[in-house]
Amino acid sequence: MSLTTFATQLRQKLSSILTAPIFSFTNSTNLTGATAGDQLQARKRQQRQEERKEKAWILWANLRAVDRSLPSSVENQVKRAHLGYVGKENYKAPRDPIVLCHGLFGFDVLGPETLPALQIHYWKGIAQALKDIGCKVHVSRVGTVAALKTRAHELRAFLEAGMEGQRINLIAHSMGGLDCRYVITHLPSPKFKVNSLTTVATPHRGSAFMDWCRDAFGVGLLHDYVNKQLDDVVAKYLKEHTTTEPPRPPPENAASQTRMVQAHPVVRALCSPLDSPAFANLTRDYCSAFNHVTPNDPTVDYSSYAAVTDVSPLAPLYFSHRIISSREGANDGLVSLDSAKWGEFMGTVSCDHWQLIPPRVRGITSAVAKRDNFDSVGFYLGLVTKLADKGF
């Protein structure tokens, strides 16, 4: 068998594995009244299928070496065959580089460089798939729960160090979209030029769940220099203190101090590990003030995507989904449809907030979510193709 034939057949096999639906134990209607043994077997079946798909992802990435040895015509055909999309999509790479920007609790790569198999990639599978169609891809890294201003300065430093003299396309998930908007409006640099910003499930208008966390448990109050009484003051503060100087901690106002003291000491002890500046930056009050002083750059193309889904009662996002549904309407478990819209709205996908990134990152969510057939890699391939169609 020739190398070309082997590579083609292997990719077809991997495509069938990656696109096959995973048996869902929680959604199976055939287990009603089943014995404990039957239920155990069903759980094992679901686990085996998930492990099989995980191994297929790894093998798919390792086929890069095979790609390089194939004739160009075959190579192009194989790359278009990603996840079984032969004949369905003709993906295209944008002219200019792509920078992937992570959200809250995000990262680029976790784990030892000497043991790649143990590493966890935030953009697992996505970055490589984009490279496979010819994209020039860079993955940024900023503070996981740092304040928005801190994250923005770190992103600017990353872009200046690695993208000097280039025009770039920013693609951001969740809070990463706010980081990018901050950089574009308040921290422009002569070393790079942003062509476009595409945000995916970014809380441009904040999240009602972050409001609830603040009001019910005090999360973010220590750093909450935005509240209902201080919207105008904070907007003025942001406008006057947005410079290219390194960020300084925001001043603690009397209202925040009073509310923190009044919070139950046990609740404060439980929530203190989560009391990070980023949480205050995702409330609707903060984002309202932020939007007021962060207008779009007319030279940058802004577009956005949202996610909407129903969430299983067993899913980690079920409670937050209920809170946002009651206050903002349709949402993905963390960000509402309306909050995700910014610039040209490109549409809605049917998945939860964590299904927009690869399986290894979203962890247990995929095992209990009502909908687990969303192809995040295919979504981003389509996204960059639209950027290419725009001439970027």
C-alpha positions in Angstrom: 0.0 0.0 0.0 1.4 3.4 -0.9 1.9 6.2 1.6 -0.7 8.3 -0.1 -3.4 5.5 0.1 -2.5 4.7 3.7 -2.8 8.4 4.8 -6.1 8.8 3.0 -7.6 5.6 4.4 -6.4 6.5 7.9 -7.9 10.0 7.8 -11.2 8.6 6.6 -11.2 6.2 9.5 -10.4 9.0 12.0 -13.1 11.1 10.4 -15.7 8.4 11.0 -14.5 8.2 14.7 -14.5 11.9 15.3 -17.9 12.6 13.7 -19.7 9.6 15.2 -22.1 10.5 18.0 -21.1 9.3 21.5 -23.6 7.1 23.3 -25.0 9.2 26.2 -25.8 7.3 29.3 -27.8 10.1 30.8 -29.9 10.5 27.6 -30.5 6.9 26.8 -34.2 5.9 26.8 -33.4 2.2 26.8 -32.1 2.1 30.3 -35.4 2.8 32.0 -35.8 0.1 34.7 -32.4 -1.3 33.8 -30.4 -3.3 36.4 -27.3 -1.8 38.1 -25.2 -4.1 36.0 -26.8 -2.8 32.8 -26.2 0.7 33.9 -22.6 0.0 34.7 -22.1 -1.5 31.2 -23.7 1.6 29.6 -21.4 3.9 31.5 -18.4 1.8 30.4 -19.6 2.0 26.8 -19.8 5.8 27.0 -16.3 6.0 28.5 -14.8 3.7 25.9 -16.2 5.8 23.1 -14.9 9.0 24.6 -11.4 7.5 25.1 -11.5 6.3 21.5 -12.3 9.7 20.2 -9.6 11.3 22.4 -7.0 8.9 20.9 -8.2 9.7 17.4 -7.6 13.5 18.1 -4.0 12.7 19.0 -3.4 10.5 16.0 -5.0 13.1 13.7 -2.5 15.8 15.0 0.4 13.4 14.4 -0.4 13.0 10.7 1.2 16.4 10.0 4.4 14.6 9.1 2.5 12.4 6.6 0.9 15.5 5.1 4.3 17.0 4.3 5.3 13.9 2.3 2.2 13.8 0.1 1.9 15.4 -3.4 0.4 18.8 -3.2 -2.9 17.9 -4.8 -3.4 14.9 -2.4 -2.3 17.0 0.5 -4.9 19.7 -0.2 -7.6 17.1 -0.6 -6.6 15.5 2.7 -6.6 18.8 4.5 -10.1 19.6 3.2 -11.2 16.2 4.5 -11.0 17.4 8.1 -13.6 15.8 10.3 -15.4 14.3 7.3 -16.1 17.6 5.5 -15.1 16.3 2.1 -17.3 17.9 -0.6 -19.2 19.9 2.1 -16.8 22.7 2.8 -13.9 24.4 1.0 -12.0 26.0 3.9 -9.7 28.9 3.2 -7.0 30.6 5.2 -7.0 34.3 5.7 -4.1 36.3 4.2 -2.9 37.6 7.5 -2.0 35.8 10.8 -4.5 34.6 13.3 -4.1 35.2 17.0 -6.2 33.0 19.3 -7.1 34.6 22.6 -8.4 32.6 25.6 -11.0 33.5 28.1 -11.4 33.4 31.9 -9.4 30.6 33.5 -7.8 30.1 30.1 -4.2 29.3 29.1 -2.2 28.4 26.0 -0.6 25.1 27.2 -0.4 23.4 30.6 2.0 20.6 31.4 5.6 19.7 31.0 7.3 20.4 27.7 9.3 17.2 28.1 6.1 15.1 28.2 3.9 16.5 25.4 1.4 13.7 26.0 0.6 15.1 29.4 0.1 18.7 28.2 -3.4 20.3 28.0 -4.0 22.8 25.2 -6.8 25.3 25.5 -7.2 25.4 21.7 -6.5 21.7 21.4 -7.1 20.5 17.8 -8.3 24.0 16.7 -4.9 25.6 16.3 -3.5 22.6 14.3 -6.6 22.4 12.1 -6.2 26.0 11.2 -2.6 25.5 10.4 -3.5 22.5 8.2 -5.5 24.7 5.9 -2.7 27.2 5.7 -3.4 29.7 8.5 -0.5 31.3 10.3 -1.6 30.8 13.9 -0.4 32.3 17.2 -1.8 31.4 20.6 -1.7 34.1 23.2 -1.5 33.8 27.0 -2.6 36.2 29.7 -3.4 36.0 33.4 -6.1 33.5 34.0 -8.1 35.5 36.5 -6.3 38.9 36.3 -8.1 42.2 35.9 -9.2 43.2 32.4 -6.6 46.0 32.3 -3.8 43.6 33.4 -4.8 41.0 30.8 -5.0 43.7 28.1 -1.5 44.9 28.8 -0.2 41.3 28.7 -1.9 40.7 25.4 -0.4 43.9 24.0 3.1 42.8 25.1 2.6 39.4 23.5 1.5 41.0 20.2 4.4 43.5 20.2 6.9 40.7 20.9 5.7 38.3 18.2 3.7 40.2 15.6 5.9 43.2 14.9 5.2 44.8 11.5 2.2 42.5 10.8 -1.5 42.9 10.3 -3.4 40.5 12.4 -6.8 38.9 12.9 -7.8 38.4 16.5 -10.2 35.5 17.4 -11.3 35.5 21.0 -13.3 33.2 23.2 -15.3 34.5 26.2 -13.5 37.2 28.2 -10.7 37.2 25.7 -12.9 39.4 23.5 -12.9 42.2 26.2 -9.1 41.9 26.4 -8.9 42.5 22.6 -11.3 45.4 22.6 -9.3 47.1 25.4 -6.1 46.7 23.4 -7.6 47.9 20.1 -9.2 51.1 21.7 -6.9 52.0 24.5 -3.5 50.4 23.8 -2.9 50.8 20.1 0.7 50.0 19.1 2.8 51.1 16.1 4.3 47.6 16.1 1.2 45.8 14.8 -2.2 46.5 13.2 -5.4 44.7 14.0 -7.4 43.9 10.9 -10.3 42.2 12.6 -11.7 41.0 15.9 -14.0 38.0 16.0 -15.5 37.3 19.4 -17.1 34.0 20.3 -19.5 34.0 23.3 -17.9 37.1 24.8 -19.9 38.8 27.6 -19.8 42.3 26.0 -22.6 43.5 28.2 -21.6 41.4 31.2 -23.2 38.3 32.7 -26.2 38.1 35.1 -24.5 35.1 36.7 -21.6 37.3 37.7 -24.0 39.8 39.1 -25.6 37.0 41.2 -22.2 35.7 42.4 -21.4 39.3 43.5 -24.7 39.9 45.2 -25.2 36.5 46.8 -21.7 35.5 47.9 -19.5 38.6 47.6 -17.4 37.2 44.8 -15.5 40.1 43.2 -16.6 42.7 45.8 -13.1 43.3 47.1 -12.2 44.5 43.6 -15.6 45.8 42.7 -15.0 49.4 41.8 -18.1 49.3 39.6 -21.5 49.2 41.2 -24.9 50.8 40.6 -24.0 54.0 42.5 -20.7 54.5 40.8 -21.3 53.9 37.1 -20.4 57.5 36.1 -17.5 57.7 38.5 -16.0 54.5 37.2 -16.5 55.4 33.6 -14.6 58.6 34.3 -11.9 56.7 36.2 -11.4 54.3 33.3 -11.2 57.1 30.8 -8.7 59.1 32.9 -6.5 56.1 33.8 -6.4 54.3 30.5 -2.7 54.8 29.4 0.1 52.7 28.1 1.6 52.6 31.6 1.7 49.2 33.5 -1.6 48.7 35.2 -2.1 49.6 38.9 -4.7 48.1 41.3 -8.0 50.0 41.2 -8.8 52.1 44.3 -11.1 50.5 46.9 -14.1 52.6 47.3 -16.1 53.0 50.6 -19.1 51.2 49.2 -17.1 48.1 48.3 -15.4 48.1 51.7 -18.7 48.4 53.5 -20.4 45.6 51.5 -17.4 43.3 52.1 -17.5 43.9 55.9 -21.2 43.2 55.9 -20.8 39.9 54.1 -21.0 36.8 56.3 -17.5 35.8 57.5 -18.0 32.2 56.5 -19.2 33.1 53.0 -16.2 35.4 52.7 -13.8 32.6 53.7 -15.4 30.2 51.2 -15.4 32.7 48.4 -12.0 34.4 49.0 -10.1 32.0 46.7 -12.4 33.0 43.9 -12.4 36.7 44.7 -10.3 37.8 41.8 -10.4 41.1 39.8 -11.7 39.4 36.7 -15.1 38.6 38.3 -15.8 42.3 39.0 -14.9 43.0 35.3 -17.7 40.6 34.1 -20.7 42.1 35.9 -23.3 44.0 33.8 -22.5 47.2 35.7 -18.8 47.1 34.8 -19.4 46.2 31.2 -21.9 49.0 30.8 -19.2 51.5 32.0 -16.5 49.8 30.0 -18.5 50.0 26.8 -19.2 53.7 27.4 -15.5 54.5 27.3 -14.4 51.8 24.8 -15.8 52.7 21.4 -15.0 50.5 18.3 -12.0 51.5 16.2 -13.5 52.4 12.7 -10.5 50.8 11.0 -11.1 47.4 12.6 -13.7 44.8 11.4 -15.7 43.6 14.4 -17.8 40.5 14.3 -19.3 38.1 16.8 -20.9 34.7 17.4 -23.1 33.5 20.2 -24.1 30.1 21.6 -27.5 29.1 22.9 -28.6 25.7 24.3 -30.6 23.9 26.9 -28.5 22.5 29.7 -29.0 19.2 31.5 -29.8 19.4 35.3 -26.7 17.3 35.8 -24.4 19.7 33.9 -22.1 22.1 35.8 -23.6 25.1 33.9 -27.2 24.2 34.8 -27.6 26.6 37.7 -25.9 29.5 36.0 -28.0 28.8 32.9 -31.2 29.1 34.9 -30.1 32.4 36.5 -29.2 34.0 33.2 -32.4 32.6 31.5 -34.5 34.4 34.1 -32.7 37.7 33.8 -31.4 37.9 30.2 -33.1 35.2 28.2 -31.4 32.7 25.9 -27.8 31.8 26.8 -25.0 29.3 26.7 -24.8 28.7 30.5 -22.5 31.8 31.1 -23.2 34.4 28.5 -26.5 35.5 27.0 -27.3 35.8 23.4 -27.7 39.6 23.6 -24.5 40.0 25.6 -22.5 38.1 23.0 -23.5 40.3 20.1 -20.9 42.9 19.0 -20.2 44.4 15.7 -21.5 42.3 12.8 -23.4 39.4 14.3 -22.6 36.3 12.4 -25.1 33.9 14.0 -25.8 31.5 16.8 -24.5 28.0 17.3 -26.2 25.3 19.4 -23.8 24.4 22.2 -22.9 25.5 25.7 -20.1 27.9 26.6 -17.5 25.2 27.1 -18.3 23.2 24.0 -16.9 26.1 22.0 -13.5 24.8 23.0 -12.1 21.3 22.7 -13.2 18.3 24.9 -10.1 18.0 27.1 -10.7 21.5 28.4 -14.4 21.4 28.9 -14.0 18.1 30.9 -17.0 16.7 32.6 -19.4 19.1 30.9 -19.5 17.1 27.7 -20.3 13.9 29.6 -23.6 15.3 31.1 -24.6 18.0 28.6 -27.8 17.5 26.6 -26.1 18.2 23.3 -22.6 16.8 22.7 -22.4 16.7 18.9 -21.0 20.2 18.4 -17.8 20.2 16.3 -15.8 23.1 17.7 -12.9 22.5 15.2 -15.3 22.7 12.2 -16.8 25.9 13.7 -13.4 27.7 13.7 -12.5 26.4 10.3 -15.7 28.0 9.0 -15.0 31.2 11.0 -11.6 31.8 9.4 -13.0 31.0 5.9 -15.4 33.9 6.4 -12.4 36.1 7.3 -10.7 35.0 4.2 -13.8 35.8 2.1 -13.6 39.4 3.6 -10.1 39.7 2.3 -8.3 39.5 5.6 
